[in-house]
Amino acid sequence: MKAMILAAGKGERMRPLTLTTPKPLLCAGGKPLIVHHLEHLRRAGFGEVVINLAWLGDQIEETLGNGEHFGLSLRYSREGEPLETAGGIVRALPLLTEGESDWFLVINGDIWSDFDLAKLVPPAQSDALLVVTDNPSHHPGGDFCLGPESRLAESGPELLTFTGISLLHRRLFDGLTDQAGKLGPVLRKAMGRGRVAGLYHSGQWVDVGAPQRLTALDRQLCDREH
């Protein structure tokens, strides 16, 4: 199974930091956010990773190269002008599903988590498996409800936050083009058919969507090293 890191966004909420540096190359704990992902993927047994590129994408490719330094094989899906999340995944599908599996992992480039990616196993009778966690203070309303038989729904008594970590099957994108827009509506449509499973993560997770959260994560990771 292959993995994809979403790394094409402009990082507008992180400006001015992202005016000259793509968000995945911003550092926390002494290394770029995307390097944390690559190390986690390697430890979980992944060998091939696709990274989509747009805003300042050349910097990402120059920094990471072919992935040999990380014990991985890296390939790049270049978008020019950034596509939305679902569109970016559709553009990368030929790279993600060539070979042995129609399932692939997708992880947002602007998060950090201690979630063990090796726990992700394709669920039966599903088109997607999403990792969800408790709602952070900046997103108290949550996203989806984890219900009976680990099925996700877009409404319910208690909503949890989608971490940006998921296993997806290529059939989730049947009939879509790289102009498909955001991933959220695609997932909600599949939820309406009962085709999306959820996995709860009780550990650490950070949406690095603001400079102060990056600073806090950097402090946390540095403290952990000492």
C-alpha positions, 0 to 999 in steps of 0.5 A, spaced: 500 500 500 502 507 498 501 513 502 500 520 499 502 527 503 498 533 501 503 538 501 500 543 495 496 548 499 499 555 500 498 556 507 495 562 507 493 562 515 501 561 516 503 567 513 508 571 513 512 564 514 509 561 508 510 567 503 517 564 502 517 557 505 512 552 503 508 550 510 510 542 510 517 545 510 516 549 517 520 546 522 517 543 529 522 539 534 528 541 529 525 538 523 520 540 517 513 537 519 513 533 512 519 529 515 516 527 521 510 524 516 516 521 512 519 518 519 512 515 521 510 512 515 517 508 514 516 506 521 509 503 519 512 499 514 510 504 508 515 504 502 512 508 497 510 515 498 506 520 493 507 528 495 503 533 491 506 539 489 504 546 488 505 553 492 513 553 492 513 545 491 520 546 488 523 547 495 519 541 497 522 536 492 529 539 492 529 538 500 526 531 500 529 528 493 527 521 491 526 519 498 533 515 499 535 518 505 529 517 509 529 509 506 523 511 502 521 512 494 518 518 493 514 521 487 511 527 486 504 529 483 505 536 480 499 541 480 501 548 478 495 552 481 493 548 487 487 543 486 483 542 492 484 536 496 479 531 492 482 534 486 489 533 488 488 526 490 484 524 483 490 527 479 495 523 483 491 516 483 495 513 477 501 513 482 497 511 488 494 505 485 499 502 480 501 495 483 498 491 488 492 495 492 487 500 490 487 502 498 492 508 499 493 512 505 492 520 505 495 524 510 495 532 511 502 535 510 500 540 516 498 536 522 502 532 527 500 526 531 503 520 535 498 516 531 501 509 529 500 509 522 501 501 522 494 501 525 490 502 519 487 496 516 482 496 510 475 495 513 470 491 510 464 494 506 467 501 506 470 506 501 474 510 507 477 509 514 478 516 517 482 517 524 478 521 528 480 525 535 477 529 541 475 536 538 481 541 540 479 548 542 480 552 536 475 547 533 470 545 538 464 543 533 467 537 531 466 534 524 463 527 524 460 522 529 463 515 530 457 511 531 455 503 532 460 498 528 465 504 527 461 507 522 462 515 521 456 519 520 456 527 518 451 528 524 450 525 531 450 526 538 457 527 539 462 529 533 469 528 533 474 532 529 477 528 523 485 528 524 487 528 516 489 521 516 485 516 512 485 510 508 481 511 502 479 506 496 480 508 489 472 507 488 471 513 492 473 517 486 469 514 481 467 519 476 471 524 479 476 529 475 481 533 478 476 539 478 473 535 484 474 540 489 474 538 497 474 531 500 469 533 505 463 533 500 466 526 497 466 523 504 459 525 506 456 522 500 459 516 502 457 516 509 450 517 507 451 510 504 454 507 510 461 506 506 465 510 511 469 507 517 472 511 523 478 509 528 478 513 534 485 516 536 486 518 544 493 520 543 496 527 541 494 530 535 496 538 532 493 541 526 498 546 525 494 551 522 496 557 525 503 560 527 502 560 535 500 552 534 507 551 530 510 555 536 507 550 541 508 544 537 516 546 537 516 547 544 513 540 546 517 536 541 523 540 543 522 539 551 520 531 549 527 531 547 530 533 553 
